[in-house]
Amino acid sequence: HGSSGIMSKEIIDSDYQNAIDQAGVDVTLEEYYELREVGGDEFQEVADEIAPFLGEFVNTNLDGTGPLVFVNRQAGSHVDLTRNDDYWGDLGNYVDVSYTVNTEAGSRMAELETGTIQVATALEPSSLTRVEQTDGLDVVSTESLRMSYLSFNTDREPFDDPLVRQAISYAIDREAIISGIYDDVGIPATSPLAPAVWGHNPDIESISYDMDEAQALLDQTEVADGFETTLWVYDVQQDIDKAVLIQESLANLGITVNIEQLELGAFLERTGNGEHDMFILGWTTVTADADYGMYALFHSDSKGAPGNRSFYENPEVDELLDAGRSEIDEDARYDIYTEVQEILAEDAPMAYLIHTNALLGVNTNYVNNILVDPVNYVRFHDVEFVE
């Protein structure tokens, strides 16, 4: 069904019932089916073993069972897909689609304006005004499932002290990040779960920008006069800009922040190994369920590369997250995740920064009814072509 289908409880329930009807058997597990999330490092040994037999096959023989199937690909240039007339579901208005690669935001905008492309993905908030003020262009915006955050290595001094972490969180001006970097698109994050994610706790109070409170908290620690630390980012301009704002703000607390930009592979490897002080990253809860957005980030079994790069450990949180995987009563399960968010608000293993929007630019001289889902996937099902 694609991500929007995965995130629809109605579709999940319908599929589940259809499967039971066809199989004639219903298997109920006592706890969460963990293999759903297994991947990455867990499968690397198998991947390495079969790699010599695959060669270029996977990269050059792409196919699919969705409404679009693979035609051809030129690496670094484009991927061409065609309508799958044998698709089992509703094809809607699907037609042939070509995805072109253009990593330069200004160039993408120029191609959108001229109609060379009809849809621009990865639209930067800084381009919104230009799109909105150009006749024939439109912005498609959807509340996303993504959270941007500043993570602390809780295994390292002074970040092993929650008061230090709280102080830094109060010293971050989230509204300035949203207005200055995201062109007022997005909302301050109060928890790891975006409001569109099931299990989001709406009662968690937003941490307002309060330097007096930040200093008062820091005064209760062993680093009341400040300290020197390092903040890692990789080559995402918005994260670099956030790092600079945080650097400037923390200087007012006597905290000297050295910003280091790493290549993504090194960034992930080294944060997974716990070599960092602080870093900026994001997390998208693609299942729109609290477990996916919290178990990987905060359970002690997930320390390091699986997601808990804060190296945070709290037995109470572990117990609750485990319970959330086996609880079948929806209300009781919801209460579990709201409680976890309350504990995390006090422990502050990371400073939640912003929940962003998924954005597209569309040239309405050519097409209408292009949608983007909360995971930032483009939906062509109901596309309308301008005659």
N, C-alpha and C positions, 0 to 999 in steps of 0.2 A: 504493500500500500504506500510505500514511501514514509517519510518521517511523520507527515501530518496524519497518516492513517495509524501509525504506531501510537501516536499520542491521543487517539480518539478511543475512549473507553467503549463507546457504542460499537465501533468496528471490532475492537478486541473481543468483546462479549459475543458478537455475532460470529466471528471466526471460530471462537472457542466452541460455541454450540454446534456449528457446522461440523467441526472436527469430531466432536463426540458422536454426533448422529452418524457420521460415516464410519468411524472406527468401532462404534458399539462398546466403547470402554472409556471410563473417566478415571484418570490417575491423579490423585491429590498428594502433593509433596508436603512433608512436615515443615519445611522451611524453604526459603528463597532458593531458586535454581541458579546457583552461582556460575554455572558455565555460560550463562547469558553474557557475562562480562569478561570471561576469560579471553585473553588475546595478548598481543604485544609480546612482552618478554616470555610469557608462559609458553608460547608457540614458537619461539625463536629457534629452539633446538630442532624441532620438526622442520621448520622452514629451511634451515641450513642443510638439513639432510636431503630434502627433495629438490633444492635449488638446482643442482647440476643437471637434473633430468628435465627441468622446465625450460631452461634456456630463455629465449625471448618469447616463448609461447604466450604467456599471460599478457605481456605488453602488446603483442601484435595480433592476438586472436580474441579481442574483446567481443562480448555478446551480452544478451540479457533477455529477461522475460517480461519486461515492463512495457509501457506504451511506446517507448522508443528503443530501437536497437542500433547497434554499432554499424557504421559504414566504413569510415577510415579515420586515421589519426596521423597528424604530423607533429611529432614531439616539439613542444615549445611554440607551436603555431596555432593549431586548431584541432578540434574533434568534431566529426560530422555524424549525426544520428538521423535515422529515418523512422517514419511512422510504422509501427508494428501492426499490420492488419490482422495478424493472428492473435493479438492480445486478448486475454481471457476476460478482461474487464471492460468498463466503459471508456472508449477512446476519446470521447468528447470532441474537441476541436484540434486535437494534436496534429501537427504537420512535421515536416523535416526541420531539424534544428541544428545549427552549427554554433559551437562554442569556440570563440577565438580568444587567444591569450594576449592580454595587454596589461602589463604590470604597472604602467605609468598612468596615474590618475588623470592628469591633464589631457593626455592623448585619448583616454577612454571617453572623456567628456566631449572632445572634439568629434570623435567618431559617432557619438550619440546624437550630437547636434546636426550633423550632416546626414544622418540616416544610414551611415555605413554599417552601424549596428543599431538594433531597435531596442535592446535592453542592456543596461550596464549594471553588472553585479558589483559587489564590494564597493558600493557608493560611499565615499567618505563624507562625514557630516559637513566638512568644510565646503563641499560642492553643492550643498542643498540650496543655498540662496541662488546660485547660478542656474540650477535646474528650475527652481520655482519661478524665476524671473524670465525664463526663455519660453517664448510661445511654442507650443507643440511638444514641450517636455513636461513630464509629471514625475512626482516622487511617490513611490509605493513604500509604505512604512508599516512594519508589524512589530509589536512588542515581542522581544526575543527571550530566549531561555538562558542567555549568557550573563555571566557575572565576571567583572574584572576585579582583581584583588592584589593587595600587597601582602606577601607572605613573609613571616618571620621564621627563622630557624630556631625553634624552641629548645633545641639541644645545646645552643651556644649562649654564653653570657654576652650581653645582659638580657637577651631575648627569652631566657628561661624564666624571667620575672613577668607575670601578666600585667603588672602595673606599668612597666616600660612599654609593653605592647599597647596597652590602653592609651597611654600618654601620646604615643605616636599617632594612633588612630584619631584622637581628638585634634591633633595638629594638622590634619589633612582637610583642606577646603574642597569638599566634593562638588559643591555648586560651582566653584571656579573651574574645576575640571570639566564639568558638563558644559558650561557656557564658553570657556576658552578653547577647549579641545574638541568637543563634540557638537558645537553650534546649537546648544540647548536641546539636543536629542538624546534622551535617556533620563534615568532617575537615579538618585543616590541609593546605593545598595545598603540594606539593613541586615541582610542574612545571605548565606550562600545560595539561597533559592530565589529565583526571580518570581514576581507575583503570579506569573502564568504557570508556575510549576506546582503540581499537587503537593500539599504539605507545607507550603509557604506560611510562615507565621506573621500575620499582619500586625500583631501587637508588639513586635520588637521595635523599640524606639530608635529612630535614626540618630547616629552620632553626629551632632552638629559641630561645626568648626568652632572650637573654643580653646584658645591658647592659654587662658588662665587656668582652665581645668587641666589642660595638658601639663602645664608647669607644676600644678599642685600634685598631680599624680607622680610626676617624675621626682618631685621633692621627697617622696616617701621611699625612694629607691636608693641603691648604692651608687647610682650615676646621676645624682641630682644636678651636677654641674655640666652634664653632657658627656659625650664620648664620640669616637670616630668609628665609622662603619662603612660598609660597601653595599651598594644596591645594584643588582644585576638586571639587565633587560636584554632582549634580542632585537633584531632589526624591524620592529613595528614602530612607526613614527609616533603614533598616539601614546604608546607605552613610554617611549623616550621622553615625550613632552610631559607625561604624568610624573616621570622620575624627576625632571627638572623642577616642577612645581613642589613636589615633596621635599626635594633637596633644599629649596629656598625656605620653605616653611620650617623644617626641622632645624635649620641654622639658628632660628630664633629661640630654640631651646638649648643651644650650645651643642647640638648634635651635628657633627661634620659628616656629610654623606658623599662618598666617592661613587660616581656612577660608572659602571663598566658595561659595555655592550659586547655580547658574545654572539657567535654564530649559533643558530638554533640547535643543531645537534649537540654542540658542546654545552649549551645552556641546559638542555634537558638531561644530559648525562651527569653534569656536575651538580645540578640541583637534586637529581635523584640520588646522588652519593652524599648529599648533605654538606657540600663544600661552601655553601653560601652563608651570608648574613641575612640579607633580604633580597627578594626579587618581585617583579611584577609579571603576572600571567593572567589568563582567563580560563573559565570553565563553562562549558555549555551542557546543561542537564538535558541531553537529547531525548531521553525517555519521558520527560516532563513529570517524573516521579521523584520524590524526595530521596529515595534510597540511592539512586544513581548520582545525585548531587551531593551526597553527604558521606556515604560509606568510603568511597575512594579518597576523599579529601581529609577525613577526620578519624577513621578507624585505625587503631594501631597496627592491624594486620596489613594496612595499605601504605605503611611508611616507605618513603622513597619514590622510585619510579612509578609504582602503581597509582600515585596521585597525592599521597600525604607527604608532600615535600616540605611541610612545616615541621615534620617529625613530632607531631602533637600526639600526646597519649593521655587519655583520661578513662579509667576503667568504667566509670559510670556511663560515659558516652558510648564506649564499646558495647556495654551490656544493652543499652537502649537501641543502638543500631542493629545489634543481633536480633533483638526482640522485634524490631520493625520488619525484619525479613521473614519472620514466622507468624506474625499476627495476621489473622484473616478478617477480623472485624475492622471495617474501614474507619469508623470513628475512633476506636482505640489506637489504631495505627497512626491516625492523624495526630492524636494527642502525644504519641511517642516522639514524632518528629518536631512538633512545636516545642516540646520540652528540651530536646537536643539543641535547638536554636537558642533557647534561653540560656543554657549552660555555655554555649559557645560565645554568646554575647559578653559573658563575664570572663571567660578564659582568653578570648581574643587571640587565637593562634594566627589569625590573619586579619587585615583591615579590609573589609569589603568596600569597594570604591564605587562602582556604577553598574547598573543594568542597562545595556545598550539596546538599540532597536536594529532589526534587520531592515536594510534599505536597498531599494532598486531605483534606477533612473530609467524611465520609459519614454520613447519617442512616440507620442500618440498620433502623429501624422501617419503612422504605419500600423500600429497595433494598440489594442485596448484589452482590459481584463487580464493582464498579467499579474500574478500574485506572488508574494514571497511568504514562506511559512516561518514559524518561530525559530527554526534551525538554520534559516537563511538559504533554503532551497527554493529555486524558482519553479512556479507552477504554471504550466502552459495549457492545462486541461480546458479552460474556458476562453482561450484567447480569441479575440475578434480582430479581423483584418479590416483596415480602412480601405474602401474602394477608391 
